[in-house]
Amino acid sequence: MADIKVRAAAAAEAAARAEPRRAGLEVPFHRASLGEEELAEVAASVKSGWITMGPKTMEFEKRFKSYLCARGGLPEDKLHGAVVSSATAALHLALKAVGLRPGDEVILPTNTFVATAQVVTYFGAIPVLCDIEEDTHNMSVVALEKLFTKKTKVVIPVHFAGQPCDMDEIMAAARKRGVVVIEDAAHALPSEYKGRVIGTVGDITCFSFYATKTLAMGEGGMVVTGNEEYAKSARINRSHGISRDAWDRYTLKGSWYYEVVDNGYKYNTTDINAGIGLAQLRRLDAMNEARARIAAVYDHALAGSSARLPVVRADRKTCRHLYVIKVSNRDELHEKLKQEGIGTSVHFIPVHKQPYYRDTYGFRDASYPTANRVYEQSLSLPIFPDMAAEQVEHVWRCVLRHAR
Ligand SMILES: Cc1ncc(COP(=O)(O)O)c(C=O)c1O
């Protein structure tokens, strides 16, 4: 195995030296895979005369649950959900469903998009940031164990880049203390933990269908849970706390009468977005395979180089939402790749470094040594389903040339 890796890297390095970049070859950091199927769905919504939440949204909600149940070997009546306008909305609704109160503490990794922390603050609750593992960049269970207090109400593991966190350990630590686990699965569609598809593991799971995600609807998200009461709360509160799905009050079969039973939000998605989502869902496995192929090429071509590659644990599967390498010259590499026409990104600026969180909650760098180190070295390479083979090759050749 080691021998194959060494030979692959040697061959790749020789090729990199032999063939300078072809002028004009550009690789954006991301491009959503959208085509005729998505266009047809949007056209159908427009022609129907109904463009906000309606039949396509309901169909997406049903098919998305079926997709997870089929993968997870779960009966369809065991999984409940609500499609909403974003993962941020999904996380907000999930925290509302479990009854988060002012002063409650919610533990989440510092290596996440700030939305995971921001929803906690909406309740006057306290975000408690957890350091991460050096290899997976996921929440460290060792660090987590030290953060529980009597005020801890929720833990939010974030499946970074698509790789599931140590869910057995996290669930056990939470269960022991009566704490709820809400997974931020914005990156993890479809990913698996010990044979279980993400969406069927924790108490509630929140997905994102944002434009760059593995299933892109533009803006969209989903709350998924085995708990019927949590799902009911999310469904009611995505539409102003109205006691039933209110969209059909404009149809002949619906009634104009409704009751408001909670102080909910306007967090519905639309039939335009859900139509795109339906087409994306049909193509999800094929798009996932394309990303897996690109990751395998990167793994092979960059093995033995000075870039440290993503580590995937043997007992889990990642959808490869992101491909994050670590190098000692991250900023320089970003610049060099830019000059070569390649877009890259950094995931994430840790939450504890953001001025609002530093100043409001007193987070200090010294508490997050691993996250700081990982942040300084990380660079996310382009990985999207429609990347041409020559674009993939251009990226790894340039990384071989410039990474230190
Ligand atoms: C880890 C993580 N959580 C939550 C979100 C928020 O997702 P959305 O844009 O759907 O609200 C993102 C989006 O990038 C994310 O990366």
The ligand as an ORCA input file, in Angstrom:
! r2SCAN-3c Opt
* xyz 0 1
  C     -21.672     23.336      9.284
  C     -22.757     24.249      8.794
  N     -23.847     24.420      9.557
  C     -24.870     25.200      9.160
  C     -24.821     25.876      7.963
  C     -25.961     26.765      7.576
  O     -26.611     26.285      6.431
  P     -27.691     27.170      5.663
  O     -26.938     28.084      4.748
  O     -28.534     26.181      4.920
  O     -28.460     27.909      6.688
  C     -23.711     25.739      7.137
  C     -23.657     26.446      5.850
  O     -22.674     26.641      5.221
  C     -22.657     24.901      7.554
  O     -21.554     24.738      6.809
*
